[in-house]
Amino acid sequence: MPETMSLDEKLSISNRAFALINAGDEEGGRRLLRTAPMPSYLAKVAKKTMGADFLIKGGYNLSEAEAEFGSNWLST
């Protein structure tokens, strides 16, 4: 099971990402934001509304959803 990320670590990623975005590197900031785990409830909604392919192709960190729903939750 993947190690969970602390709130402080998530906030640090968010702060660095928004600093990149504010400095004009929008793609870099968005890429960095995707490294923080997406909350499982948001991943579930995104799967339902946009589909599993959106999450897979988007490169989102889905470790929290996998921990809560199981490793094959995207295919079920």
N, CA, C and O atoms as a Maestro MAE file, in Angstrom:
{
 s_m_m2io_version
 :::
 2.0.0
}

f_m_ct {
 s_m_title
 :::
 protein
 m_atom[304] {
  # First column is atom index #
  i_m_mmod_type
  r_m_x_coord
  r_m_y_coord
  r_m_z_coord
  i_m_residue_number
  s_m_chain_name
  s_m_pdb_residue_name
  s_m_pdb_atom_name
  i_m_atomic_number
  :::
  1 25 0.856 -1.189 0.000 1 A "MET " " N  " 7
  2 3 0.000 0.000 0.000 1 A "MET " " CA " 6
  3 2 0.893 1.241 0.000 1 A "MET " " C  " 6
  4 15 1.868 1.298 0.750 1 A "MET " " O  " 8
  5 25 0.574 2.230 -0.827 2 A "PRO " " N  " 7
  6 3 1.411 3.431 -0.886 2 A "PRO " " CA " 6
  7 2 1.348 4.219 0.415 2 A "PRO " " C  " 6
  8 15 0.342 4.223 1.125 2 A "PRO " " O  " 8
  9 25 2.441 4.873 0.692 3 A "GLU " " N  " 7
  10 3 2.501 5.710 1.883 3 A "GLU " " CA " 6
  11 2 1.606 6.929 1.692 3 A "GLU " " C  " 6
  12 15 1.597 7.542 0.625 3 A "GLU " " O  " 8
  13 25 0.851 7.277 2.737 4 A "THR " " N  " 7
  14 3 -0.032 8.428 2.625 4 A "THR " " CA " 6
  15 2 0.764 9.720 2.741 4 A "THR " " C  " 6
  16 15 1.810 9.763 3.389 4 A "THR " " O  " 8
  17 25 0.268 10.746 2.121 5 A "MET " " N  " 7
  18 3 0.909 12.048 2.126 5 A "MET " " CA " 6
  19 2 0.243 12.905 3.198 5 A "MET " " C  " 6
  20 15 -0.983 12.950 3.289 5 A "MET " " O  " 8
  21 25 1.039 13.572 3.994 6 A "SER " " N  " 7
  22 3 0.489 14.417 5.053 6 A "SER " " CA " 6
  23 2 -0.158 15.671 4.456 6 A "SER " " C  " 6
  24 15 0.112 16.052 3.317 6 A "SER " " O  " 8
  25 25 -0.995 16.279 5.240 7 A "LEU " " N  " 7
  26 3 -1.629 17.524 4.816 7 A "LEU " " CA " 6
  27 2 -0.579 18.592 4.535 7 A "LEU " " C  " 6
  28 15 -0.706 19.346 3.570 7 A "LEU " " O  " 8
  29 25 0.450 18.665 5.363 8 A "ASP " " N  " 7
  30 3 1.519 19.639 5.137 8 A "ASP " " CA " 6
  31 2 2.216 19.403 3.793 8 A "ASP " " C  " 6
  32 15 2.549 20.355 3.087 8 A "ASP " " O  " 8
  33 25 2.433 18.134 3.447 9 A "GLU " " N  " 7
  34 3 3.057 17.822 2.156 9 A "GLU " " CA " 6
  35 2 2.148 18.227 0.995 9 A "GLU " " C  " 6
  36 15 2.611 18.771 -0.007 9 A "GLU " " O  " 8
  37 25 0.854 17.958 1.141 10 A "LYS " " N  " 7
  38 3 -0.105 18.342 0.101 10 A "LYS " " CA " 6
  39 2 -0.156 19.860 -0.054 10 A "LYS " " C  " 6
  40 15 -0.193 20.369 -1.174 10 A "LYS " " O  " 8
  41 25 -0.159 20.578 1.056 11 A "LEU " " N  " 7
  42 3 -0.183 22.043 1.006 11 A "LEU " " CA " 6
  43 2 1.091 22.599 0.388 11 A "LEU " " C  " 6
  44 15 1.050 23.591 -0.339 11 A "LEU " " O  " 8
  45 25 2.215 21.964 0.673 12 A "SER " " N  " 7
  46 3 3.483 22.405 0.093 12 A "SER " " CA " 6
  47 2 3.458 22.254 -1.430 12 A "SER " " C  " 6
  48 15 3.896 23.151 -2.151 12 A "SER " " O  " 8
  49 25 2.953 21.135 -1.913 13 A "ILE " " N  " 7
  50 3 2.834 20.929 -3.359 13 A "ILE " " CA " 6
  51 2 1.918 21.987 -3.947 13 A "ILE " " C  " 6
  52 15 2.233 22.589 -4.973 13 A "ILE " " O  " 8
  53 25 0.794 22.209 -3.302 14 A "SER " " N  " 7
  54 3 -0.167 23.197 -3.787 14 A "SER " " CA " 6
  55 2 0.451 24.586 -3.854 14 A "SER " " C  " 6
  56 15 0.291 25.288 -4.853 14 A "SER " " O  " 8
  57 25 1.148 24.987 -2.810 15 A "ASN " " N  " 7
  58 3 1.785 26.309 -2.785 15 A "ASN " " CA " 6
  59 2 2.833 26.455 -3.886 15 A "ASN " " C  " 6
  60 15 2.897 27.489 -4.551 15 A "ASN " " O  " 8
  61 25 3.656 25.418 -4.080 16 A "ARG " " N  " 7
  62 3 4.673 25.470 -5.138 16 A "ARG " " CA " 6
  63 2 4.019 25.509 -6.516 16 A "ARG " " C  " 6
  64 15 4.484 26.216 -7.411 16 A "ARG " " O  " 8
  65 25 2.936 24.745 -6.683 17 A "ALA " " N  " 7
  66 3 2.251 24.714 -7.970 17 A "ALA " " CA " 6
  67 2 1.648 26.074 -8.300 17 A "ALA " " C  " 6
  68 15 1.785 26.558 -9.424 17 A "ALA " " O  " 8
  69 25 0.989 26.687 -7.336 18 A "PHE " " N  " 7
  70 3 0.379 27.985 -7.598 18 A "PHE " " CA " 6
  71 2 1.431 29.076 -7.795 18 A "PHE " " C  " 6
  72 15 1.183 30.053 -8.501 18 A "PHE " " O  " 8
  73 25 2.597 28.918 -7.180 19 A "ALA " " N  " 7
  74 3 3.690 29.857 -7.441 19 A "ALA " " CA " 6
  75 2 4.139 29.737 -8.898 19 A "ALA " " C  " 6
  76 15 4.406 30.746 -9.551 19 A "ALA " " O  " 8
  77 25 4.222 28.505 -9.409 20 A "LEU " " N  " 7
  78 3 4.579 28.309 -10.817 20 A "LEU " " CA " 6
  79 2 3.524 28.927 -11.734 20 A "LEU " " C  " 6
  80 15 3.851 29.617 -12.699 20 A "LEU " " O  " 8
  81 25 2.264 28.671 -11.419 21 A "ILE " " N  " 7
  82 3 1.180 29.217 -12.239 21 A "ILE " " CA " 6
  83 2 1.223 30.739 -12.240 21 A "ILE " " C  " 6
  84 15 1.096 31.364 -13.293 21 A "ILE " " O  " 8
  85 25 1.402 31.337 -11.066 22 A "ASN " " N  " 7
  86 3 1.470 32.801 -10.962 22 A "ASN " " CA " 6
  87 2 2.688 33.375 -11.669 22 A "ASN " " C  " 6
  88 15 2.679 34.532 -12.088 22 A "ASN " " O  " 8
  89 25 3.743 32.561 -11.803 23 A "ALA " " N  " 7
  90 3 4.943 33.008 -12.504 23 A "ALA " " CA " 6
  91 2 4.833 32.793 -14.013 23 A "ALA " " C  " 6
  92 15 5.761 33.104 -14.760 23 A "ALA " " O  " 8
  93 25 3.694 32.259 -14.454 24 A "GLY " " N  " 7
  94 3 3.487 32.077 -15.883 24 A "GLY " " CA " 6
  95 2 3.679 30.665 -16.398 24 A "GLY " " C  " 6
  96 15 3.485 30.411 -17.587 24 A "GLY " " O  " 8
  97 25 4.058 29.740 -15.528 25 A "ASP " " N  " 7
  98 3 4.256 28.346 -15.942 25 A "ASP " " CA " 6
  99 2 3.019 27.536 -15.564 25 A "ASP " " C  " 6
  100 15 3.047 26.728 -14.636 25 A "ASP " " O  " 8
  101 25 1.933 27.769 -16.302 26 A "GLU " " N  " 7
  102 3 0.665 27.104 -15.981 26 A "GLU " " CA " 6
  103 2 0.765 25.588 -16.129 26 A "GLU " " C  " 6
  104 15 0.283 24.850 -15.269 26 A "GLU " " O  " 8
  105 25 1.379 25.124 -17.195 27 A "GLU " " N  " 7
  106 3 1.488 23.677 -17.405 27 A "GLU " " CA " 6
  107 2 2.333 23.031 -16.313 27 A "GLU " " C  " 6
  108 15 1.985 21.958 -15.821 27 A "GLU " " O  " 8
  109 25 3.429 23.661 -15.930 28 A "GLY " " N  " 7
  110 3 4.260 23.126 -14.855 28 A "GLY " " CA " 6
  111 2 3.512 23.062 -13.534 28 A "GLY " " C  " 6
  112 15 3.638 22.096 -12.782 28 A "GLY " " O  " 8
  113 25 2.737 24.097 -13.262 29 A "GLY " " N  " 7
  114 3 1.942 24.116 -12.034 29 A "GLY " " CA " 6
  115 2 0.886 23.038 -12.032 29 A "GLY " " C  " 6
  116 15 0.681 22.371 -11.018 29 A "GLY " " O  " 8
  117 25 0.213 22.856 -13.151 30 A "ARG " " N  " 7
  118 3 -0.820 21.808 -13.248 30 A "ARG " " CA " 6
  119 2 -0.199 20.421 -13.129 30 A "ARG " " C  " 6
  120 15 -0.766 19.534 -12.491 30 A "ARG " " O  " 8
  121 25 0.959 20.240 -13.740 31 A "ARG " " N  " 7
  122 3 1.657 18.958 -13.651 31 A "ARG " " CA " 6
  123 2 2.030 18.654 -12.205 31 A "ARG " " C  " 6
  124 15 1.883 17.522 -11.744 31 A "ARG " " O  " 8
  125 25 2.510 19.663 -11.495 32 A "LEU " " N  " 7
  126 3 2.880 19.480 -10.093 32 A "LEU " " CA " 6
  127 2 1.645 19.177 -9.241 32 A "LEU " " C  " 6
  128 15 1.709 18.331 -8.349 32 A "LEU " " O  " 8
  129 25 0.535 19.848 -9.498 33 A "LEU " " N  " 7
  130 3 -0.692 19.586 -8.735 33 A "LEU " " CA " 6
  131 2 -1.152 18.141 -8.875 33 A "LEU " " C  " 6
  132 15 -1.700 17.571 -7.932 33 A "LEU " " O  " 8
  133 25 -0.934 17.542 -10.046 34 A "ARG " " N  " 7
  134 3 -1.359 16.153 -10.255 34 A "ARG " " CA " 6
  135 2 -0.524 15.159 -9.463 34 A "ARG " " C  " 6
  136 15 -0.898 13.990 -9.376 34 A "ARG " " O  " 8
  137 25 0.590 15.582 -8.883 35 A "THR " " N  " 7
  138 3 1.396 14.665 -8.085 35 A "THR " " CA " 6
  139 2 0.820 14.469 -6.688 35 A "THR " " C  " 6
  140 15 1.114 13.466 -6.038 35 A "THR " " O  " 8
  141 25 0.007 15.407 -6.218 36 A "ALA " " N  " 7
  142 3 -0.648 15.258 -4.916 36 A "ALA " " CA " 6
  143 2 -1.834 14.315 -5.078 36 A "ALA " " C  " 6
  144 15 -2.534 14.385 -6.088 36 A "ALA " " O  " 8
  145 25 -2.077 13.437 -4.114 37 A "PRO " " N  " 7
  146 3 -3.196 12.508 -4.246 37 A "PRO " " CA " 6
  147 2 -4.534 13.227 -4.368 37 A "PRO " " C  " 6
  148 15 -4.841 14.136 -3.597 37 A "PRO " " O  " 8
  149 25 -5.318 12.805 -5.347 38 A "MET " " N  " 7
  150 3 -6.677 13.320 -5.484 38 A "MET " " CA " 6
  151 2 -7.513 12.676 -4.378 38 A "MET " " C  " 6
  152 15 -7.469 11.458 -4.210 38 A "MET " " O  " 8
  153 25 -8.274 13.471 -3.622 39 A "PRO " " N  " 7
  154 3 -9.134 12.873 -2.599 39 A "PRO " " CA " 6
  155 2 -10.057 11.825 -3.229 39 A "PRO " " C  " 6
  156 15 -10.552 12.009 -4.341 39 A "PRO " " O  " 8
  157 25 -10.278 10.742 -2.515 40 A "SER " " N  " 7
  158 3 -11.035 9.624 -3.076 40 A "SER " " CA " 6
  159 2 -12.440 10.023 -3.507 40 A "SER " " C  " 6
  160 15 -12.941 9.529 -4.517 40 A "SER " " O  " 8
  161 25 -13.084 10.916 -2.747 41 A "TYR " " N  " 7
  162 3 -14.443 11.311 -3.130 41 A "TYR " " CA " 6
  163 2 -14.440 12.087 -4.456 41 A "TYR " " C  " 6
  164 15 -15.377 11.958 -5.244 41 A "TYR " " O  " 8
  165 25 -13.399 12.886 -4.708 42 A "LEU " " N  " 7
  166 3 -13.310 13.605 -5.990 42 A "LEU " " CA " 6
  167 2 -12.999 12.647 -7.130 42 A "LEU " " C  " 6
  168 15 -13.525 12.794 -8.233 42 A "LEU " " O  " 8
  169 25 -12.143 11.665 -6.863 43 A "ALA " " N  " 7
  170 3 -11.820 10.676 -7.887 43 A "ALA " " CA " 6
  171 2 -13.068 9.899 -8.279 43 A "ALA " " C  " 6
  172 15 -13.280 9.616 -9.458 43 A "ALA " " O  " 8
  173 25 -13.890 9.555 -7.305 44 A "LYS " " N  " 7
  174 3 -15.125 8.816 -7.576 44 A "LYS " " CA " 6
  175 2 -16.075 9.649 -8.446 44 A "LYS " " C  " 6
  176 15 -16.666 9.129 -9.392 44 A "LYS " " O  " 8
  177 25 -16.217 10.922 -8.130 45 A "VAL " " N  " 7
  178 3 -17.074 11.811 -8.914 45 A "VAL " " CA " 6
  179 2 -16.504 11.994 -10.319 45 A "VAL " " C  " 6
  180 15 -17.248 11.965 -11.299 45 A "VAL " " O  " 8
  181 25 -15.189 12.181 -10.420 46 A "ALA " " N  " 7
  182 3 -14.557 12.360 -11.731 46 A "ALA " " CA " 6
  183 2 -14.738 11.116 -12.592 46 A "ALA " " C  " 6
  184 15 -14.986 11.228 -13.792 46 A "ALA " " O  " 8
  185 25 -14.617 9.936 -11.997 47 A "LYS " " N  " 7
  186 3 -14.824 8.698 -12.755 47 A "LYS " " CA " 6
  187 2 -16.256 8.646 -13.277 47 A "LYS " " C  " 6
  188 15 -16.488 8.291 -14.432 47 A "LYS " " O  " 8
  189 25 -17.208 8.999 -12.429 48 A "LYS " " N  " 7
  190 3 -18.619 8.927 -12.823 48 A "LYS " " CA " 6
  191 2 -18.959 9.958 -13.898 48 A "LYS " " C  " 6
  192 15 -19.703 9.657 -14.831 48 A "LYS " " O  " 8
  193 25 -18.422 11.166 -13.773 49 A "THR " " N  " 7
  194 3 -18.807 12.237 -14.697 49 A "THR " " CA " 6
  195 2 -17.936 12.320 -15.947 49 A "THR " " C  " 6
  196 15 -18.426 12.678 -17.018 49 A "THR " " O  " 8
  197 25 -16.651 11.992 -15.821 50 A "MET " " N  " 7
  198 3 -15.744 12.155 -16.959 50 A "MET " " CA " 6
  199 2 -15.168 10.844 -17.466 50 A "MET " " C  " 6
  200 15 -14.615 10.790 -18.564 50 A "MET " " O  " 8
  201 25 -15.292 9.804 -16.686 51 A "GLY " " N  " 7
  202 3 -14.821 8.484 -17.100 51 A "GLY " " CA " 6
  203 2 -13.433 8.141 -16.591 51 A "GLY " " C  " 6
  204 15 -12.621 9.010 -16.274 51 A "GLY " " O  " 8
  205 25 -13.197 6.852 -16.526 52 A "ALA " " N  " 7
  206 3 -11.914 6.352 -16.042 52 A "ALA " " CA " 6
  207 2 -10.756 6.791 -16.933 52 A "ALA " " C  " 6
  208 15 -9.667 7.086 -16.439 52 A "ALA " " O  " 8
  209 25 -10.988 6.834 -18.244 53 A "ASP " " N  " 7
  210 3 -9.914 7.235 -19.174 53 A "ASP " " CA " 6
  211 2 -9.400 8.639 -18.877 53 A "ASP " " C  " 6
  212 15 -8.204 8.904 -19.000 53 A "ASP " " O  " 8
  213 25 -10.299 9.537 -18.486 54 A "PHE " " N  " 7
  214 3 -9.897 10.900 -18.129 54 A "PHE " " CA " 6
  215 2 -8.877 10.868 -16.993 54 A "PHE " " C  " 6
  216 15 -7.866 11.569 -17.038 54 A "PHE " " O  " 8
  217 25 -9.148 10.057 -15.985 55 A "LEU " " N  " 7
  218 3 -8.243 9.974 -14.838 55 A "LEU " " CA " 6
  219 2 -6.934 9.297 -15.210 55 A "LEU " " C  " 6
  220 15 -5.862 9.733 -14.793 55 A "LEU " " O  " 8
  221 25 -7.024 8.245 -15.983 56 A "ILE " " N  " 7
  222 3 -5.820 7.511 -16.372 56 A "ILE " " CA " 6
  223 2 -4.927 8.368 -17.263 56 A "ILE " " C  " 6
  224 15 -3.732 8.507 -16.999 56 A "ILE " " O  " 8
  225 25 -5.494 8.932 -18.301 57 A "LYS " " N  " 7
  226 3 -4.717 9.740 -19.246 57 A "LYS " " CA " 6
  227 2 -4.229 11.044 -18.631 57 A "LYS " " C  " 6
  228 15 -3.218 11.597 -19.065 57 A "LYS " " O  " 8
  229 25 -4.947 11.543 -17.614 58 A "GLY " " N  " 7
  230 3 -4.573 12.794 -16.973 58 A "GLY " " CA " 6
  231 2 -3.363 12.678 -16.059 58 A "GLY " " C  " 6
  232 15 -2.779 13.690 -15.670 58 A "GLY " " O  " 8
  233 25 -2.984 11.452 -15.714 59 A "GLY " " N  " 7
  234 3 -1.806 11.260 -14.873 59 A "GLY " " CA " 6
  235 2 -2.006 11.657 -13.419 59 A "GLY " " C  " 6
  236 15 -1.046 11.995 -12.726 59 A "GLY " " O  " 8
  237 25 -3.237 11.618 -12.962 60 A "TYR " " N  " 7
  238 3 -3.534 12.001 -11.582 60 A "TYR " " CA " 6
  239 2 -3.029 10.952 -10.596 60 A "TYR " " C  " 6
  240 15 -2.978 9.762 -10.906 60 A "TYR " " O  " 8
  241 25 -2.662 11.410 -9.419 61 A "ASN " " N  " 7
  242 3 -2.258 10.522 -8.340 61 A "ASN " " CA " 6
  243 2 -3.549 10.014 -7.692 61 A "ASN " " C  " 6
  244 15 -4.254 10.771 -7.024 61 A "ASN " " O  " 8
  245 25 -3.848 8.750 -7.890 62 A "LEU " " N  " 7
  246 3 -5.092 8.158 -7.401 62 A "LEU " " CA " 6
  247 2 -4.856 7.213 -6.224 62 A "LEU " " C  " 6
  248 15 -5.666 6.322 -5.966 62 A "LEU " " O  " 8
  249 25 -3.756 7.408 -5.520 63 A "SER " " N  " 7
  250 3 -3.394 6.490 -4.437 63 A "SER " " CA " 6
  251 2 -4.429 6.461 -3.317 63 A "SER " " C  " 6
  252 15 -4.662 5.398 -2.740 63 A "SER " " O  " 8
  253 25 -5.054 7.582 -2.992 64 A "GLU " " N  " 7
  254 3 -6.056 7.586 -1.922 64 A "GLU " " CA " 6
  255 2 -7.310 6.829 -2.352 64 A "GLU " " C  " 6
  256 15 -7.901 6.111 -1.546 64 A "GLU " " O  " 8
  257 25 -7.722 6.978 -3.601 65 A "ALA " " N  " 7
  258 3 -8.882 6.240 -4.110 65 A "ALA " " CA " 6
  259 2 -8.578 4.745 -4.157 65 A "ALA " " C  " 6
  260 15 -9.431 3.929 -3.810 65 A "ALA " " O  " 8
  261 25 -7.372 4.382 -4.581 66 A "GLU " " N  " 7
  262 3 -6.993 2.971 -4.619 66 A "GLU " " CA " 6
  263 2 -6.974 2.368 -3.226 66 A "GLU " " C  " 6
  264 15 -7.378 1.220 -3.041 66 A "GLU " " O  " 8
  265 25 -6.505 3.135 -2.239 67 A "ALA " " N  " 7
  266 3 -6.483 2.642 -0.864 67 A "ALA " " CA " 6
  267 2 -7.901 2.436 -0.330 67 A "ALA " " C  " 6
  268 15 -8.155 1.494 0.421 67 A "ALA " " O  " 8
  269 25 -8.812 3.312 -0.716 68 A "GLU " " N  " 7
  270 3 -10.188 3.222 -0.212 68 A "GLU " " CA " 6
  271 2 -11.048 2.241 -1.000 68 A "GLU " " C  " 6
  272 15 -11.821 1.486 -0.411 68 A "GLU " " O  " 8
  273 25 -10.922 2.242 -2.336 69 A "PHE " " N  " 7
  274 3 -11.828 1.462 -3.178 69 A "PHE " " CA " 6
  275 2 -11.209 0.179 -3.730 69 A "PHE " " C  " 6
  276 15 -11.923 -0.656 -4.283 69 A "PHE " " O  " 8
  277 25 -9.905 0.009 -3.590 70 A "GLY " " N  " 7
  278 3 -9.223 -1.160 -4.135 70 A "GLY " " CA " 6
  279 2 -8.471 -0.811 -5.412 70 A "GLY " " C  " 6
  280 15 -8.764 0.184 -6.075 70 A "GLY " " O  " 8
  281 25 -7.499 -1.650 -5.740 71 A "SER " " N  " 7
  282 3 -6.616 -1.340 -6.862 71 A "SER " " CA " 6
  283 2 -7.306 -1.415 -8.228 71 A "SER " " C  " 6
  284 15 -6.796 -0.853 -9.198 71 A "SER " " O  " 8
  285 25 -8.437 -2.088 -8.324 72 A "ASN " " N  " 7
  286 3 -9.109 -2.205 -9.625 72 A "ASN " " CA " 6
  287 2 -10.364 -1.349 -9.725 72 A "ASN " " C  " 6
  288 15 -11.222 -1.622 -10.564 72 A "ASN " " O  " 8
  289 25 -10.494 -0.321 -8.891 73 A "TRP " " N  " 7
  290 3 -11.719 0.471 -8.840 73 A "TRP " " CA " 6
  291 2 -12.015 1.191 -10.139 73 A "TRP " " C  " 6
  292 15 -13.180 1.444 -10.446 73 A "TRP " " O  " 8
  293 25 -11.000 1.527 -10.905 74 A "LEU " " N  " 7
  294 3 -11.250 2.232 -12.173 74 A "LEU " " CA " 6
  295 2 -11.886 1.326 -13.230 74 A "LEU " " C  " 6
  296 15 -12.604 1.804 -14.108 74 A "LEU " " O  " 8
  297 25 -11.627 0.042 -13.145 75 A "SER " " N  " 7
  298 3 -12.145 -0.876 -14.163 75 A "SER " " CA " 6
  299 2 -13.479 -1.512 -13.770 75 A "SER " " C  " 6
  300 15 -14.039 -2.296 -14.537 75 A "SER " " O  " 8
  301 25 -13.983 -1.189 -12.606 76 A "THR " " N  " 7
  302 3 -15.265 -1.787 -12.173 76 A "THR " " CA " 6
  303 2 -16.387 -0.789 -12.245 76 A "THR " " C  " 6
  304 15 -17.528 -1.118 -11.920 76 A "THR " " O  " 8
  :::
 }
 m_bond[303] {
  # First column is bond index #
  i_m_from
  i_m_to
  i_m_order
  :::
  1 1 2 1
  2 2 3 1
  3 3 4 2
  4 3 5 1
  5 5 6 1
  6 6 7 1
  7 7 8 2
  8 7 9 1
  9 9 10 1
  10 10 11 1
  11 11 12 2
  12 11 13 1
  13 13 14 1
  14 14 15 1
  15 15 16 2
  16 15 17 1
  17 17 18 1
  18 18 19 1
  19 19 20 2
  20 19 21 1
  21 21 22 1
  22 22 23 1
  23 23 24 2
  24 23 25 1
  25 25 26 1
  26 26 27 1
  27 27 28 2
  28 27 29 1
  29 29 30 1
  30 30 31 1
  31 31 32 2
  32 31 33 1
  33 33 34 1
  34 34 35 1
  35 35 36 2
  36 35 37 1
  37 37 38 1
  38 38 39 1
  39 39 40 2
  40 39 41 1
  41 41 42 1
  42 42 43 1
  43 43 44 2
  44 43 45 1
  45 45 46 1
  46 46 47 1
  47 47 48 2
  48 47 49 1
  49 49 50 1
  50 50 51 1
  51 51 52 2
  52 51 53 1
  53 53 54 1
  54 54 55 1
  55 55 56 2
  56 55 57 1
  57 57 58 1
  58 58 59 1
  59 59 60 2
  60 59 61 1
  61 61 62 1
  62 62 63 1
  63 63 64 2
  64 63 65 1
  65 65 66 1
  66 66 67 1
  67 67 68 2
  68 67 69 1
  69 69 70 1
  70 70 71 1
  71 71 72 2
  72 71 73 1
  73 73 74 1
  74 74 75 1
  75 75 76 2
  76 75 77 1
  77 77 78 1
  78 78 79 1
  79 79 80 2
  80 79 81 1
  81 81 82 1
  82 82 83 1
  83 83 84 2
  84 83 85 1
  85 85 86 1
  86 86 87 1
  87 87 88 2
  88 87 89 1
  89 89 90 1
  90 90 91 1
  91 91 92 2
  92 91 93 1
  93 93 94 1
  94 94 95 1
  95 95 96 2
  96 95 97 1
  97 97 98 1
  98 98 99 1
  99 99 100 2
  100 99 101 1
  101 101 102 1
  102 102 103 1
  103 103 104 2
  104 103 105 1
  105 105 106 1
  106 106 107 1
  107 107 108 2
  108 107 109 1
  109 109 110 1
  110 110 111 1
  111 111 112 2
  112 111 113 1
  113 113 114 1
  114 114 115 1
  115 115 116 2
  116 115 117 1
  117 117 118 1
  118 118 119 1
  119 119 120 2
  120 119 121 1
  121 121 122 1
  122 122 123 1
  123 123 124 2
  124 123 125 1
  125 125 126 1
  126 126 127 1
  127 127 128 2
  128 127 129 1
  129 129 130 1
  130 130 131 1
  131 131 132 2
  132 131 133 1
  133 133 134 1
  134 134 135 1
  135 135 136 2
  136 135 137 1
  137 137 138 1
  138 138 139 1
  139 139 140 2
  140 139 141 1
  141 141 142 1
  142 142 143 1
  143 143 144 2
  144 143 145 1
  145 145 146 1
  146 146 147 1
  147 147 148 2
  148 147 149 1
  149 149 150 1
  150 150 151 1
  151 151 152 2
  152 151 153 1
  153 153 154 1
  154 154 155 1
  155 155 156 2
  156 155 157 1
  157 157 158 1
  158 158 159 1
  159 159 160 2
  160 159 161 1
  161 161 162 1
  162 162 163 1
  163 163 164 2
  164 163 165 1
  165 165 166 1
  166 166 167 1
  167 167 168 2
  168 167 169 1
  169 169 170 1
  170 170 171 1
  171 171 172 2
  172 171 173 1
  173 173 174 1
  174 174 175 1
  175 175 176 2
  176 175 177 1
  177 177 178 1
  178 178 179 1
  179 179 180 2
  180 179 181 1
  181 181 182 1
  182 182 183 1
  183 183 184 2
  184 183 185 1
  185 185 186 1
  186 186 187 1
  187 187 188 2
  188 187 189 1
  189 189 190 1
  190 190 191 1
  191 191 192 2
  192 191 193 1
  193 193 194 1
  194 194 195 1
  195 195 196 2
  196 195 197 1
  197 197 198 1
  198 198 199 1
  199 199 200 2
  200 199 201 1
  201 201 202 1
  202 202 203 1
  203 203 204 2
  204 203 205 1
  205 205 206 1
  206 206 207 1
  207 207 208 2
  208 207 209 1
  209 209 210 1
  210 210 211 1
  211 211 212 2
  212 211 213 1
  213 213 214 1
  214 214 215 1
  215 215 216 2
  216 215 217 1
  217 217 218 1
  218 218 219 1
  219 219 220 2
  220 219 221 1
  221 221 222 1
  222 222 223 1
  223 223 224 2
  224 223 225 1
  225 225 226 1
  226 226 227 1
  227 227 228 2
  228 227 229 1
  229 229 230 1
  230 230 231 1
  231 231 232 2
  232 231 233 1
  233 233 234 1
  234 234 235 1
  235 235 236 2
  236 235 237 1
  237 237 238 1
  238 238 239 1
  239 239 240 2
  240 239 241 1
  241 241 242 1
  242 242 243 1
  243 243 244 2
  244 243 245 1
  245 245 246 1
  246 246 247 1
  247 247 248 2
  248 247 249 1
  249 249 250 1
  250 250 251 1
  251 251 252 2
  252 251 253 1
  253 253 254 1
  254 254 255 1
  255 255 256 2
  256 255 257 1
  257 257 258 1
  258 258 259 1
  259 259 260 2
  260 259 261 1
  261 261 262 1
  262 262 263 1
  263 263 264 2
  264 263 265 1
  265 265 266 1
  266 266 267 1
  267 267 268 2
  268 267 269 1
  269 269 270 1
  270 270 271 1
  271 271 272 2
  272 271 273 1
  273 273 274 1
  274 274 275 1
  275 275 276 2
  276 275 277 1
  277 277 278 1
  278 278 279 1
  279 279 280 2
  280 279 281 1
  281 281 282 1
  282 282 283 1
  283 283 284 2
  284 283 285 1
  285 285 286 1
  286 286 287 1
  287 287 288 2
  288 287 289 1
  289 289 290 1
  290 290 291 1
  291 291 292 2
  292 291 293 1
  293 293 294 1
  294 294 295 1
  295 295 296 2
  296 295 297 1
  297 297 298 1
  298 298 299 1
  299 299 300 2
  300 299 301 1
  301 301 302 1
  302 302 303 1
  303 303 304 2
  :::
 }
}
